[in-house]
Amino acid sequence: MLLDRSERSFPRVIIIGGGFGGVEAAKQFKDKEVEVLLIDRNNFHTFQPLMYQVATGTLAADAISFPIRKMFKSQQNFRFRMAEVLQIDQKEKIVKTSVGDYDYDYLIIATGATSNFFGNKQVEKYALPMKSIHEALNIRSYVLQNLEEAVLRRNLHDRERYLNFVVVGGGPTGVELSGAIAEIQLHMLKKDYPELSTHEMKVFLVEGTGKVLGALSEKSSQDAERYLKELGVNVMLNTQVTGYDGNTITFSNGESIPTKTVIWGAGVMGQFPAGIAAETIQRGNRIQTDGQCRVEGMENVYAIGDVAAMITDSTPRGLPGVAPVAQQQGKYVAKHILSTMNNQTVENFKYFDKGSMATVGRNRAVVDLGNFHMKGFLAWMTWMFVHLVSIFGFRNKLVTFVNWSIKFFTKNSGIRLIINRYTRPEAEKEETTYQHS
Ligand SMILES: Cc1cc2nc3c(=O)[nH]c(=O)nc-3n(C[C@H](O)[C@H](O)[C@H](O)COP(=O)(O)OP(=O)(O)OC[C@H]3O[C@@H](n4cnc5c(N)ncnc54)[C@H](O)[C@@H]3O)c2cc1C
């Protein structure tokens, strides 16, 4: 049982969210005079950068997930509750959850982000997002389900919407995912589905701006586009999605593609429980903080990672939604809380940018380290090394390494199981026109 405020010897820090930021914050409190309560709707941490490999069958879900309780088994002052946090009551200093209320002395909101469909309800209904492990597994099942459907149809016209795979969003998620689906087409389709021919399957990557990987250097952007094209991905730049009725996706330029599979990687927005003042919420549904990760107008409440918008004079556009920002802010707020408890002053948070990278299928990647740019096989090895050392747990590192090695030597993309069938809402109507040029 957890003690009430009056019975505790140490202040309680509640952390909402066991993602990159929340976990890093909790670790810093080891052996310190605080009680840490981490609350997450899942009992595991997800290594999101490799989620696309779960969606495309290279890795199993448990290779990139790690039980939160196990992660903190040697931290005496750590407690965990698997619950949905519903509301923050800042007056009473309580968080209301699906399993009861918990009082806090300090609160860290590290709830991350969810998919942003920019208000397009039709796209939201039919497209597949990839912001959680459950959603990645849905994609794995649905891609395979559509290949199974395709073999049941005799003529190409009937088959094509099952064999057109559209990924929306040319950021790292879209680039990595479309590259991996193209590899399924190149290396798996003919072996598993002899009824289908490789050229019948098509992968499209749709991006609203004029380049892929817009946040990386010009060189990386161009190299990634070239790699995608070499893999056979149809890269559609300067193209906005206007609608998707479950059968046909339409674009601002008047083109359309018949498809059962649209994967949405085009935008994210912050997610957080009720109780945050409306004036604190910024563009992208993120919580405004000051330069010390404190939520304006809320005593002892911090927001970090993807959910936070640290808009200050030195960071007028906020910080990027990437794991290193969340991790560095997690470390920072824990130290901030401990210093505040000891009446020490703290300097503002400074983000140290370690660089960016993305992979495009086997043997190809791009890496930016400041002004230094790497591409090809060496970049791919660097990408693999960085991700391998970053995954939590020895078993997960080993399983991932073994899977990657098998894939490297056999070009075999591994897990082709439909364990839970994904049931998508029924399409609005059977659409037959196909106008993509
Ligand atoms: C597909 C994909 C690929 C990515 N690739 C990269 C990459 O290559 N490199 C990189 O640096 N970044 C990458 N990112 C971004 C990176 O994963 C995020 O920036 C990072 O996860 C943010 O950490 P966080 O702690 O803010 O949130 P998260 O890691 O998202 O954690 C949030 C946690 O809060 C929990 N939660 C949310 N709301 C509630 C609630 N109400 N109650 C209880 N629990 C709740 C969630 O279950 C989750 O565990 C990728 C993201 C995605 C989706």
The ligand as a MOL file (V3000), in Angstrom:
LIG
                    3D

  0  0  0     0  0            999 V3000
M  V30 BEGIN CTAB
M  V30 COUNTS 53 58 0 0 0
M  V30 BEGIN ATOM
M  V30 1 C 7.4440 5.1180 -34.9130 0
M  V30 2 C 8.3300 6.0810 -34.1840 0
M  V30 3 C 9.6620 6.1420 -34.4920 0
M  V30 4 C 10.5060 7.0240 -33.8050 0
M  V30 5 N 11.8390 7.0470 -34.1110 0
M  V30 6 C 12.6680 7.8370 -33.4140 0
M  V30 7 C 14.0690 7.8020 -33.6480 0
M  V30 8 O 14.5550 7.0630 -34.5020 0
M  V30 9 N 14.8790 8.6020 -32.8700 0
M  V30 10 C 14.3540 9.4320 -31.8990 0
M  V30 11 O 15.1170 10.1050 -31.2120 0
M  V30 12 N 13.0420 9.4890 -31.6740 0
M  V30 13 C 12.1800 8.7130 -32.3840 0
M  V30 14 N 10.8350 8.7620 -32.1580 0
M  V30 15 C 10.3250 9.7490 -31.1920 0
M  V30 16 C 10.5430 9.2560 -29.7670 0
M  V30 17 O 10.0890 7.9340 -29.6400 0
M  V30 18 C 9.8180 10.1980 -28.8270 0
M  V30 19 O 10.3760 11.4820 -28.9860 0
M  V30 20 C 9.9640 9.7390 -27.3840 0
M  V30 21 O 9.3410 8.4940 -27.1990 0
M  V30 22 C 9.3520 10.7640 -26.4370 0
M  V30 23 O 9.4820 10.2980 -25.1290 0
M  V30 24 P 8.4010 10.6870 -24.0320 0
M  V30 25 O 8.9040 10.1540 -22.7330 0
M  V30 26 O 8.0710 12.1230 -24.1300 0
M  V30 27 O 7.0760 9.9090 -24.4620 0
M  V30 28 P 6.8450 8.3430 -24.7660 0
M  V30 29 O 8.1260 7.6200 -24.9360 0
M  V30 30 O 5.8740 8.3170 -25.8980 0
M  V30 31 O 6.1480 7.8370 -23.4500 0
M  V30 32 C 4.8880 8.2920 -23.0280 0
M  V30 33 C 4.3150 7.2670 -22.0670 0
M  V30 34 O 3.1940 7.8270 -21.3970 0
M  V30 35 C 2.1700 6.8690 -21.2750 0
M  V30 36 N 0.9110 7.6020 -21.1500 0
M  V30 37 C 0.4410 8.5750 -21.9730 0
M  V30 38 N -0.7150 9.0830 -21.5020 0
M  V30 39 C -0.9740 8.4170 -20.3450 0
M  V30 40 C -2.0390 8.4940 -19.3910 0
M  V30 41 N -3.0280 9.3870 -19.5070 0
M  V30 42 N -2.0180 7.6380 -18.3470 0
M  V30 43 C -1.0180 6.7420 -18.2190 0
M  V30 44 N 0.0320 6.6380 -19.0800 0
M  V30 45 C 0.0390 7.4660 -20.1250 0
M  V30 46 C 2.3000 6.0350 -22.5390 0
M  V30 47 O 1.7530 4.7500 -22.3630 0
M  V30 48 C 3.8230 5.9930 -22.7310 0
M  V30 49 O 4.4010 4.8850 -22.1100 0
M  V30 50 C 9.9740 7.8810 -32.8190 0
M  V30 51 C 8.6110 7.8180 -32.5200 0
M  V30 52 C 7.7980 6.9300 -33.1900 0
M  V30 53 C 6.3250 6.8570 -32.8440 0
M  V30 END ATOM
M  V30 BEGIN BOND
M  V30 1 1 1 2
M  V30 2 1 2 3
M  V30 3 2 2 52
M  V30 4 2 3 4
M  V30 5 1 4 5
M  V30 6 1 4 50
M  V30 7 2 5 6
M  V30 8 1 6 7
M  V30 9 1 6 13
M  V30 10 2 7 8
M  V30 11 1 7 9
M  V30 12 1 9 10
M  V30 13 2 10 11
M  V30 14 1 10 12
M  V30 15 2 12 13
M  V30 16 1 13 14
M  V30 17 1 14 15
M  V30 18 1 14 50
M  V30 19 1 15 16
M  V30 20 1 16 17
M  V30 21 1 16 18
M  V30 22 1 18 19
M  V30 23 1 18 20
M  V30 24 1 20 21
M  V30 25 1 20 22
M  V30 26 1 22 23
M  V30 27 1 23 24
M  V30 28 2 24 25
M  V30 29 1 24 26
M  V30 30 1 24 27
M  V30 31 1 27 28
M  V30 32 2 28 29
M  V30 33 1 28 30
M  V30 34 1 28 31
M  V30 35 1 31 32
M  V30 36 1 32 33
M  V30 37 1 33 34
M  V30 38 1 33 48
M  V30 39 1 34 35
M  V30 40 1 35 36
M  V30 41 1 35 46
M  V30 42 1 36 37
M  V30 43 1 36 45
M  V30 44 2 37 38
M  V30 45 1 38 39
M  V30 46 1 39 40
M  V30 47 2 39 45
M  V30 48 1 40 41
M  V30 49 2 40 42
M  V30 50 1 42 43
M  V30 51 2 43 44
M  V30 52 1 44 45
M  V30 53 1 46 47
M  V30 54 1 46 48
M  V30 55 1 48 49
M  V30 56 2 50 51
M  V30 57 1 51 52
M  V30 58 1 52 53
M  V30 END BOND
M  V30 END CTAB
M  END
